Amino acid sequence: MTDALTTAAAGFGAGLSLIVAIGAQNAFVLRQGIRRDAVLAVVGICALSDAALIALGVGGVGAVVVAWPPALTAVGLIGGVFLLGYGFLAARRVLRPSALAAAARPADSRRRVLLTCLALTWLNPHVYLDTVFLLGSLAADRGPARWTFGLGAVVASLCWFAALGFGARLLSRFLARPSSWRVLDGLVAITMIAMGTMLIAEA
């Protein structure tokens, strides 16, 4: 029992270290959480997607993904273009107060939010390299206990996205001012454009 808990804790720590870094997905979850817009659905998509990717990695699919460079290149190009587009829309909200005022209201359609969340999750080749390949490799070192390690990583992902999405409402008082939304959207724009440029350059 102690060995299982130790292995799960190691998986929790490894999983948390990979997803806590600021990125496009985290920025989107944070923004939706602050707006209180489809938070449960967004958190669910992110957590379930991570669980599926971790399961693929623990199951040994990571080596296959990495061994097929054209797939990662295609995902990188598509994801890079998508992130650039999203980043420029965020920059537009910063530069145009009217767009910012509209964005401050939770008016996005549920379908648009979910599709954006899915794209940010699955069109990032780093997700496959980190979550599938790296976590899969770490889990493989655990031998028969690899699934316990993977379970710990899945729990870490769920805890992180739930905390990010539902905890973001604590910032709502700070973001009651339009100028605060401009700061947030500025950070989102920088993150998205930087990552999009990096993905396209690496593809």
C-alpha positions as a Python dict, from the first residue, in 0.01 Angstrom:
ca = {
    (1, 'M'): (0, 0, 0),
    (2, 'T'): (283, 239, 90),
    (3, 'D'): (464, 163, -236),
    (4, 'A'): (147, 233, -434),
    (5, 'L'): (96, 568, -260),
    (6, 'T'): (461, 660, -319),
    (7, 'T'): (431, 573, -688),
    (8, 'A'): (104, 765, -723),
    (9, 'A'): (260, 1064, -546),
    (10, 'A'): (553, 1053, -787),
    (11, 'G'): (311, 1052, -1079),
    (12, 'F'): (118, 1340, -922),
    (13, 'G'): (436, 1546, -891),
    (14, 'A'): (552, 1466, -1243),
    (15, 'G'): (214, 1546, -1393),
    (16, 'L'): (181, 1871, -1201),
    (17, 'S'): (529, 1987, -1305),
    (18, 'L'): (435, 1948, -1672),
    (19, 'I'): (98, 2126, -1669),
    (20, 'V'): (154, 2415, -1425),
    (21, 'A'): (375, 2607, -1669),
    (22, 'I'): (199, 2905, -1830),
    (23, 'G'): (68, 2807, -2170),
    (24, 'A'): (-215, 2858, -2415),
    (25, 'Q'): (-444, 2602, -2253),
    (26, 'N'): (-392, 2735, -1900),
    (27, 'A'): (-447, 3093, -2017),
    (28, 'F'): (-777, 2991, -2179),
    (29, 'V'): (-898, 2802, -1871),
    (30, 'L'): (-807, 3100, -1653),
    (31, 'R'): (-997, 3341, -1877),
    (32, 'Q'): (-1306, 3122, -1887),
    (33, 'G'): (-1291, 3080, -1511),
    (34, 'I'): (-1278, 3455, -1455),
    (35, 'R'): (-1572, 3503, -1690),
    (36, 'R'): (-1756, 3210, -1527),
    (37, 'D'): (-1835, 3088, -1875),
    (38, 'A'): (-1873, 2710, -1932),
    (39, 'V'): (-1612, 2645, -1662),
    (40, 'L'): (-1724, 2292, -1577),
    (41, 'A'): (-1722, 2190, -1944),
    (42, 'V'): (-1379, 2346, -2005),
    (43, 'V'): (-1227, 2186, -1696),
    (44, 'G'): (-1383, 1854, -1793),
    (45, 'I'): (-1244, 1864, -2147),
    (46, 'C'): (-894, 1953, -2027),
    (47, 'A'): (-888, 1690, -1752),
    (48, 'L'): (-1038, 1412, -1965),
    (49, 'S'): (-808, 1494, -2257),
    (50, 'D'): (-506, 1479, -2027),
    (51, 'A'): (-630, 1149, -1886),
    (52, 'A'): (-658, 1004, -2237),
    (53, 'L'): (-313, 1130, -2337),
    (54, 'I'): (-154, 1001, -2017),
    (55, 'A'): (-318, 662, -2071),
    (56, 'L'): (-175, 652, -2424),
    (57, 'G'): (169, 735, -2291),
    (58, 'V'): (156, 480, -2011),
    (59, 'G'): (28, 224, -2261),
    (60, 'G'): (338, 274, -2476),
    (61, 'V'): (195, 481, -2761),
    (62, 'G'): (442, 765, -2702),
    (63, 'A'): (719, 599, -2900),
    (64, 'V'): (488, 559, -3199),
    (65, 'V'): (386, 927, -3191),
    (66, 'V'): (743, 1050, -3173),
    (67, 'A'): (849, 808, -3447),
    (68, 'W'): (610, 971, -3696),
    (69, 'P'): (753, 1324, -3747),
    (70, 'P'): (508, 1427, -4027),
    (71, 'A'): (216, 1401, -3784),
    (72, 'L'): (384, 1628, -3529),
    (73, 'T'): (479, 1873, -3804),
    (74, 'A'): (121, 1895, -3929),
    (75, 'V'): (-16, 1939, -3578),
    (76, 'G'): (246, 2207, -3509),
    (77, 'L'): (156, 2410, -3819),
    (78, 'I'): (-219, 2389, -3764),
    (79, 'G'): (-187, 2459, -3393),
    (80, 'G'): (53, 2749, -3454),
    (81, 'V'): (-184, 2918, -3697),
    (82, 'F'): (-475, 2867, -3457),
    (83, 'L'): (-283, 3016, -3164),
    (84, 'L'): (-175, 3317, -3371),
    (85, 'G'): (-535, 3381, -3468),
    (86, 'Y'): (-655, 3356, -3109),
    (87, 'G'): (-369, 3576, -2992),
    (88, 'F'): (-447, 3848, -3245),
    (89, 'L'): (-812, 3845, -3139),
    (90, 'A'): (-701, 3898, -2777),
    (91, 'A'): (-472, 4181, -2891),
    (92, 'R'): (-764, 4336, -3078),
    (93, 'R'): (-968, 4340, -2757),
    (94, 'V'): (-685, 4526, -2585),
    (95, 'L'): (-662, 4789, -2859),
    (96, 'R'): (-1037, 4832, -2914),
    (97, 'P'): (-1238, 4920, -2599),
    (98, 'S'): (-1566, 4825, -2768),
    (99, 'A'): (-1439, 4472, -2836),
    (100, 'L'): (-1306, 4458, -2480),
    (101, 'A'): (-1644, 4553, -2332),
    (102, 'A'): (-1816, 4280, -2530),
    (103, 'A'): (-1552, 4026, -2431),
    (104, 'A'): (-1598, 4106, -2061),
    (105, 'R'): (-1948, 3957, -2081),
    (106, 'P'): (-1990, 3577, -2092),
    (107, 'A'): (-2147, 3589, -2437),
    (108, 'D'): (-1952, 3322, -2622),
    (109, 'S'): (-2159, 3030, -2744),
    (110, 'R'): (-2104, 2700, -2566),
    (111, 'R'): (-2009, 2535, -2895),
    (112, 'R'): (-1743, 2796, -2970),
    (113, 'V'): (-1594, 2767, -2623),
    (114, 'L'): (-1577, 2388, -2637),
    (115, 'L'): (-1426, 2380, -2987),
    (116, 'T'): (-1164, 2636, -2884),
    (117, 'C'): (-1079, 2432, -2575),
    (118, 'L'): (-1045, 2114, -2781),
    (119, 'A'): (-823, 2290, -3035),
    (120, 'L'): (-596, 2438, -2768),
    (121, 'T'): (-565, 2094, -2611),
    (122, 'W'): (-514, 1868, -2911),
    (123, 'L'): (-340, 2095, -3163),
    (124, 'N'): (-29, 2146, -2953),
    (125, 'P'): (250, 1900, -3040),
    (126, 'H'): (418, 1971, -2706),
    (127, 'V'): (122, 1797, -2543),
    (128, 'Y'): (215, 1476, -2720),
    (129, 'L'): (585, 1509, -2646),
    (130, 'D'): (540, 1600, -2279),
    (131, 'T'): (226, 1417, -2170),
    (132, 'V'): (241, 1112, -2396),
    (133, 'F'): (612, 1056, -2449),
    (134, 'L'): (778, 1203, -2139),
    (135, 'L'): (522, 1088, -1883),
    (136, 'G'): (498, 757, -2066),
    (137, 'S'): (874, 713, -2039),
    (138, 'L'): (872, 799, -1669),
    (139, 'A'): (587, 556, -1612),
    (140, 'A'): (766, 278, -1802),
    (141, 'D'): (1050, 294, -1549),
    (142, 'R'): (799, 192, -1282),
    (143, 'G'): (738, -145, -1444),
    (144, 'P'): (414, -310, -1325),
    (145, 'A'): (334, 2, -1118),
    (146, 'R'): (325, 228, -1426),
    (147, 'W'): (-54, 257, -1421),
    (148, 'T'): (-45, 369, -1058),
    (149, 'F'): (207, 633, -1162),
    (150, 'G'): (-21, 735, -1448),
    (151, 'L'): (-320, 757, -1214),
    (152, 'G'): (-127, 1001, -997),
    (153, 'A'): (-58, 1217, -1303),
    (154, 'V'): (-427, 1209, -1399),
    (155, 'V'): (-528, 1323, -1050),
    (156, 'A'): (-273, 1606, -1069),
    (157, 'S'): (-422, 1723, -1398),
    (158, 'L'): (-777, 1716, -1259),
    (159, 'C'): (-675, 1907, -945),
    (160, 'W'): (-487, 2170, -1143),
    (161, 'F'): (-757, 2245, -1398),
    (162, 'A'): (-1030, 2246, -1133),
    (163, 'A'): (-829, 2488, -918),
    (164, 'L'): (-748, 2709, -1216),
    (165, 'G'): (-1099, 2717, -1356),
    (166, 'F'): (-1306, 2745, -1039),
    (167, 'G'): (-1046, 2938, -838),
    (168, 'A'): (-1021, 3207, -1104),
    (169, 'R'): (-1345, 3365, -981),
    (170, 'L'): (-1149, 3494, -682),
    (171, 'L'): (-999, 3744, -927),
    (172, 'S'): (-1339, 3873, -1039),
    (173, 'R'): (-1329, 4175, -807),
    (174, 'F'): (-991, 4278, -945),
    (175, 'L'): (-1119, 4233, -1300),
    (176, 'A'): (-1431, 4441, -1243),
    (177, 'R'): (-1238, 4730, -1401),
    (178, 'P'): (-1207, 4731, -1783),
    (179, 'S'): (-839, 4821, -1752),
    (180, 'S'): (-778, 4493, -1568),
    (181, 'W'): (-933, 4300, -1855),
    (182, 'R'): (-695, 4478, -2091),
    (183, 'V'): (-403, 4353, -1882),
    (184, 'L'): (-539, 3997, -1882),
    (185, 'D'): (-607, 3998, -2256),
    (186, 'G'): (-263, 4148, -2314),
    (187, 'L'): (-105, 3855, -2129),
    (188, 'V'): (-324, 3609, -2321),
    (189, 'A'): (-225, 3772, -2652),
    (190, 'I'): (146, 3757, -2569),
    (191, 'T'): (123, 3393, -2459),
    (192, 'M'): (-79, 3279, -2762),
    (193, 'I'): (126, 3469, -3022),
    (194, 'A'): (457, 3360, -2869),
    (195, 'M'): (354, 2994, -2859),
    (196, 'G'): (200, 3007, -3206),
    (197, 'T'): (519, 3155, -3349),
    (198, 'M'): (729, 2895, -3170),
    (199, 'L'): (515, 2606, -3296),
    (200, 'I'): (535, 2724, -3656),
    (201, 'A'): (913, 2783, -3628),
    (202, 'E'): (965, 2433, -3487),
    (203, 'A'): (740, 2258, -3738),
}
